[in-house]
Amino acid sequence: MHIAPYDNQNKPIVDVGNEIVPLNYFNIVKLKKDQVFEYQVRGYETCVVPATGTANISVEGFTAENVGGRRVDVWDGEPEGVYVPTGAKAEIVCVSDDAEIFVAGASYDKQLEPFAVRASELDKVQYGSDDTKTHRKIKHILGQQQHGKVGRLLVSELYTVGAGGWSGFPSHKHDTDRLPDETRHDETYNFRFKPNNGSGVQMLQRIDNESGDAYHIVDGSTVCIDNGYHPCAVLPGYEMYYFTILGGLSQRSLVQYFQPTHANQLHTIPGILDMVAKFK
């Protein structure tokens, strides 16, 4: 499902119990200097990630100051975040002139401990190549390093490297719990483009070798992936970014099932197996 960009007025874009991706939660919060936003999501662990701007974030007695710091856009520096346990009350105070803040969540019934993820603690991986039109960089905010501290939530930022190209290829899915071959992980994206008048396409093929759906994605588009193979592409001459939320049904580690028709491409894209191993 594609959700066109709109002024959500700091209310969830993907709320608790969403019919397409019930394992996910997503909000975009926009604040001016000294403005305060408080939230509490029962049944979902969350992660607060400033897309731009800087914030002080407090969670049940824990405080992380000056989180974030990107000024212009999501290409302007490294991400940072704060993990908010299931049902905990979080307070976000904008300390820059303004801030746009992502709140990512996954369904989880146990309460853990809050913590901050600083730029030095990111898991990074870069793979693909210009020749194969698959060159991209991934910055895991809640990734492998945080595995023992988080329940079901994976949060990452994905960038195309260079202008134009494909992401999420070879096509894969993760809509069915059938270990060791695949896990059920609902997924939600929010896209940005550079320059911001760029756009792309999100494909969603439900059944191998049958035609599927395609969504025209623009700067600020949100896409919810419930099932099917889902590669995406950006127009030549533009860079693409997408904020990625994954929520697992039975475990945190993601097991992707690659589309049989294109699975042989795994051996043609440099570094892709390392990328697969990082989603833990």
C-alpha positions as a printed NumPy array, in Angstrom:
array([[  0.   ,   0.   ,   0.   ],
       [  1.227,   3.485,  -0.898],
       [  0.458,   6.476,   1.344],
       [  1.091,   9.75 ,  -0.453],
       [  2.871,  12.466,   1.577],
       [  0.526,  14.643,   3.644],
       [  0.562,  16.792,   6.775],
       [ -0.043,  14.156,   9.441],
       [  0.009,  16.825,  12.21 ],
       [  2.234,  14.622,  14.392],
       [ -0.311,  11.791,  14.354],
       [  0.701,   8.243,  13.387],
       [  0.841,   7.474,   9.685],
       [  0.838,   3.749,  10.478],
       [ -1.01 ,   3.333,  13.755],
       [ -1.366,   0.467,  16.204],
       [ -3.117,  -2.516,  14.631],
       [ -2.799,  -1.272,  11.047],
       [ -4.72 ,  -3.647,   8.765],
       [ -1.872,  -3.933,   6.228],
       [  1.157,  -4.084,   8.558],
       [ -0.138,  -4.81 ,  12.081],
       [  3.402,  -5.495,  13.318],
       [  4.556,  -1.932,  12.458],
       [  4.076,   1.579,  13.831],
       [  5.246,   4.807,  12.164],
       [  4.916,   8.489,  12.951],
       [  6.566,  11.659,  11.658],
       [  6.842,  14.433,  14.244],
       [  7.703,  18.008,  13.236],
       [  8.734,  20.462,  15.945],
       [ 10.11 ,  23.981,  16.33 ],
       [ 12.745,  24.967,  18.872],
       [ 11.679,  24.246,  22.484],
       [  8.469,  22.493,  21.402],
       [  7.741,  19.244,  23.224],
       [  6.093,  16.071,  21.943],
       [  5.109,  13.214,  24.248],
       [  3.907,   9.776,  23.264],
       [  3.249,   6.326,  24.667],
       [  2.462,   3.308,  22.462],
       [  1.062,   0.302,  24.277],
       [  2.082,  -3.048,  22.836],
       [  4.831,  -1.6  ,  20.61 ],
       [  8.523,  -0.936,  21.208],
       [  9.68 ,   2.159,  19.316],
       [ 12.769,   4.02 ,  18.186],
       [ 13.039,   7.815,  17.863],
       [ 15.27 ,   8.919,  14.958],
       [ 15.646,  12.589,  13.951],
       [ 15.599,  12.815,  10.163],
       [ 16.821,  16.386,  10.535],
       [ 17.375,  18.548,  13.576],
       [ 18.428,  17.754,  17.127],
       [ 16.373,  16.698,  20.152],
       [ 16.675,  15.785,  23.801],
       [ 14.799,  12.531,  24.378],
       [ 13.676,  11.277,  27.793],
       [ 12.212,   7.853,  28.562],
       [ 11.07 ,   6.9  ,  32.06 ],
       [ 14.034,   8.562,  33.819],
       [ 16.565,   7.937,  31.024],
       [ 17.69 ,  11.001,  29.026],
       [ 19.76 ,  11.306,  25.854],
       [ 20.745,  14.843,  24.933],
       [ 21.458,  16.306,  21.508],
       [ 20.327,  13.291,  19.512],
       [ 20.643,  13.796,  15.769],
       [ 22.197,  16.879,  14.239],
       [ 21.589,  16.654,  10.505],
       [ 20.645,  20.086,   9.238],
       [ 19.73 ,  20.058,   5.557],
       [ 18.399,  16.567,   4.83 ],
       [ 19.009,  12.869,   5.521],
       [ 22.212,  12.979,   3.434],
       [ 23.719,  15.593,   5.783],
       [ 25.485,  13.374,   8.328],
       [ 24.841,  10.219,  10.303],
       [ 21.609,   9.141,  12.011],
       [ 21.176,   8.65 ,  15.738],
       [ 18.299,   7.241,  17.73 ],
       [ 16.805,   6.313,  21.091],
       [ 15.13 ,   2.994,  21.84 ],
       [ 11.842,   3.323,  23.751],
       [ 10.58 ,   0.146,  25.463],
       [  7.079,  -1.195,  24.927],
       [  4.476,   1.054,  26.527],
       [  7.033,   3.488,  27.972],
       [  6.353,   7.22 ,  27.961],
       [  8.757,   9.239,  25.803],
       [  9.315,  12.986,  25.717],
       [ 10.972,  14.691,  22.741],
       [ 12.228,  18.275,  23.116],
       [ 13.432,  20.077,  20.004],
       [ 16.711,  21.898,  20.684],
       [ 17.501,  22.982,  17.096],
       [ 15.586,  25.628,  15.165],
       [ 13.304,  22.877,  13.885],
       [ 13.295,  19.109,  13.578],
       [ 11.613,  16.326,  11.635],
       [ 11.616,  13.143,  13.676],
       [ 10.762,   9.568,  12.727],
       [  9.18 ,   7.254,  15.298],
       [  9.45 ,   3.605,  14.243],
       [  7.787,   0.74 ,  16.06 ],
       [  7.191,  -2.999,  16.174],
       [  4.669,  -5.06 ,  18.088],
       [  6.253,  -6.559,  21.209],
       [  4.828,  -7.536,  24.585],
       [  7.854,  -7.366,  26.901],
       [  9.416,  -4.258,  28.409],
       [ 13.172,  -3.822,  28.049],
       [ 15.485,  -0.906,  28.909],
       [ 15.836,   2.393,  26.998],
       [ 19.153,   3.298,  25.386],
       [ 20.649,   5.674,  22.838],
       [ 22.364,   4.764,  19.578],
       [ 25.048,   7.261,  18.611],
       [ 26.681,   7.687,  15.221],
       [ 29.711,   5.651,  16.287],
       [ 27.475,   2.667,  17.123],
       [ 25.817,   2.232,  13.736],
       [ 26.13 ,  -0.983,  11.763],
       [ 27.067,  -0.024,   8.204],
       [ 27.247,  -2.071,   5.045],
       [ 27.722,  -1.08 ,   1.428],
       [ 27.161,  -3.465,  -1.457],
       [ 26.328,  -3.725,  -5.131],
       [ 28.035,  -1.934,  -7.974],
       [ 27.479,   0.794, -10.517],
       [ 27.731,  -1.814, -13.274],
       [ 24.831,  -3.864, -11.889],
       [ 22.799,  -0.702, -11.045],
       [ 22.471,  -2.012,  -7.463],
       [ 24.962,   0.156,  -5.555],
       [ 23.622,   1.095,  -2.121],
       [ 24.588,   1.838,   1.47 ],
       [ 22.733,   0.728,   4.609],
       [ 23.017,   2.303,   8.061],
       [ 21.491,   0.061,  10.729],
       [ 20.325,   2.106,  13.707],
       [ 18.784,  -0.839,  15.532],
       [ 20.871,  -3.567,  13.951],
       [ 23.24 ,  -6.358,  14.823],
       [ 25.019,  -4.476,  17.622],
       [ 21.729,  -3.93 ,  19.483],
       [ 20.409,  -7.456,  18.969],
       [ 20.268,  -8.502,  22.627],
       [ 18.668,  -5.213,  23.746],
       [ 15.641,  -5.108,  21.406],
       [ 12.623,  -7.374,  21.008],
       [ 11.347,  -7.535,  17.394],
       [ 12.274,  -4.157,  15.884],
       [ 14.816,  -3.483,  13.127],
       [ 15.412,   0.132,  12.027],
       [ 17.685,   1.169,   9.172],
       [ 18.38 ,   3.9  ,   6.641],
       [ 19.017,   2.798,   3.049],
       [ 20.65 ,   4.94 ,   0.377],
       [ 21.211,   4.429,  -3.315],
       [ 24.828,   5.232,  -4.157],
       [ 25.127,   7.43 ,  -7.216],
       [ 22.198,   8.595,  -9.32 ],
       [ 19.589,   6.086, -10.403],
       [ 19.482,   2.341,  -9.854],
       [ 17.683,  -0.465,  -8.054],
       [ 17.291,  -1.411,  -4.42 ],
       [ 15.865,  -4.549,  -2.844],
       [ 17.096,  -6.689,  -5.716],
       [ 17.28 ,  -9.635,  -6.205],
       [ 13.595,  -9.552,  -5.348],
       [ 12.783, -11.113,  -2.007],
       [  9.923, -11.5  ,   0.431],
       [  9.464, -12.112,   4.16 ],
       [  5.742, -12.623,   4.715],
       [  5.553, -16.174,   6.087],
       [  7.053, -17.788,   9.18 ],
       [  8.622, -20.995,   7.841],
       [ 12.051, -21.281,   9.351],
       [ 14.778, -21.815,   8.331],
       [ 13.733, -20.518,   4.876],
       [ 11.786, -17.347,   5.734],
       [ 10.401, -15.191,   8.556],
       [  7.291, -13.032,   8.772],
       [  8.404,  -9.42 ,   9.019],
       [  6.023,  -6.566,   8.203],
       [  7.88 ,  -3.664,   6.599],
       [  7.255,   0.079,   6.276],
       [  9.296,   2.578,   4.241],
       [  9.435,   6.364,   4.064],
       [ 11.178,   7.669,   0.945],
       [ 13.225,  10.797,   0.262],
       [ 14.88 ,  11.934,  -2.979],
       [ 17.813,  14.189,  -3.819],
       [ 17.035,  16.572,  -5.424],
       [ 13.626,  16.326,  -3.787],
       [ 11.701,  16.567,  -7.054],
       [ 12.965,  13.079,  -7.89 ],
       [ 10.794,  10.003,  -7.801],
       [ 10.847,   6.264,  -8.293],
       [  8.786,   3.114,  -8.373],
       [  8.012,   0.506,  -5.719],
       [  7.124,  -2.879,  -7.167],
       [  5.122,  -5.515,  -5.324],
       [  4.847,  -8.919,  -6.987],
       [  2.637, -11.244,  -4.975],
       [  3.344, -14.446,  -6.928],
       [  6.5  , -15.458,  -8.784],
       [  6.151, -15.06 , -12.548],
       [  2.798, -13.272, -12.318],
       [  2.228,  -9.543, -12.783],
       [  1.903,  -7.478,  -9.631],
       [  1.464,  -3.89 ,  -8.467],
       [  3.638,  -0.793,  -8.845],
       [  3.455,   2.496,  -6.934],
       [  4.845,   5.847,  -8.041],
       [  6.84 ,   7.027,  -5.013],
       [  7.793,  10.668,  -4.403],
       [  9.601,  12.606,  -1.693],
       [  7.761,  11.747,   1.542],
       [  5.935,   8.661,   0.265],
       [  5.232,   5.9  ,   2.784],
       [  4.902,   2.312,   1.586],
       [  3.591,  -0.604,   3.656],
       [  4.735,  -4.083,   2.586],
       [  2.565,  -6.93 ,   3.851],
       [  3.479,  -9.685,   1.392],
       [  5.189, -10.334,  -1.91 ],
       [  8.488,  -9.569,  -3.62 ],
       [  9.278,  -5.852,  -3.416],
       [ 12.207,  -4.26 ,  -5.286],
       [ 12.242,  -0.501,  -5.9  ],
       [ 14.051,   1.865,  -8.259],
       [ 14.912,   5.545,  -8.552],
       [ 14.948,   7.633, -11.734],
       [ 18.309,   8.3  , -13.403],
       [ 19.901,  11.501, -12.124],
       [ 18.458,  11.237,  -8.601],
       [ 19.509,   9.704,  -5.309],
       [ 17.012,   7.783,  -3.169],
       [ 16.792,   7.195,   0.581],
       [ 14.316,   5.204,   2.551],
       [ 13.778,   4.884,   6.271],
       [ 13.048,   1.225,   6.942],
       [ 11.   ,  -0.347,   9.74 ],
       [ 10.858,  -4.128,  10.124],
       [  8.776,  -5.868,  12.778],
       [  9.114,  -9.617,  13.24 ],
       [  6.239, -11.899,  14.2  ],
       [  8.224, -14.545,  16.081],
       [ 11.836, -13.35 ,  16.073],
       [ 13.934, -10.265,  15.396],
       [ 16.407, -11.713,  12.892],
       [ 15.161, -11.344,   9.332],
       [ 15.291, -14.31 ,   6.963],
       [ 14.601, -13.203,   3.406],
       [ 13.309, -15.603,   0.76 ],
       [ 14.711, -14.656,  -2.627],
       [ 12.455, -14.945,  -5.634],
       [ 13.387, -18.175,  -7.451],
       [ 13.213, -16.518, -10.86 ],
       [ 15.982, -14.053,  -9.924],
       [ 17.86 , -15.879,  -7.149],
       [ 20.868, -16.549,  -9.388],
       [ 21.526, -12.772,  -9.308],
       [ 22.765, -13.19 ,  -5.729],
       [ 26.055, -14.304,  -7.248],
       [ 26.391, -11.277,  -9.553],
       [ 26.001,  -8.446,  -6.996],
       [ 29.146,  -7.742,  -4.93 ],
       [ 28.707,  -7.859,  -1.159],
       [ 25.022,  -8.746,  -1.067],
       [ 25.46 , -11.815,   1.138],
       [ 27.128,  -9.618,   3.77 ],
       [ 24.073,  -7.337,   3.608],
       [ 21.763, -10.289,   4.208],
       [ 23.789, -11.334,   7.252],
       [ 23.507,  -7.872,   8.833],
       [ 19.69 ,  -7.951,   9.255],
       [ 19.746,  -9.41 ,  12.78 ]])
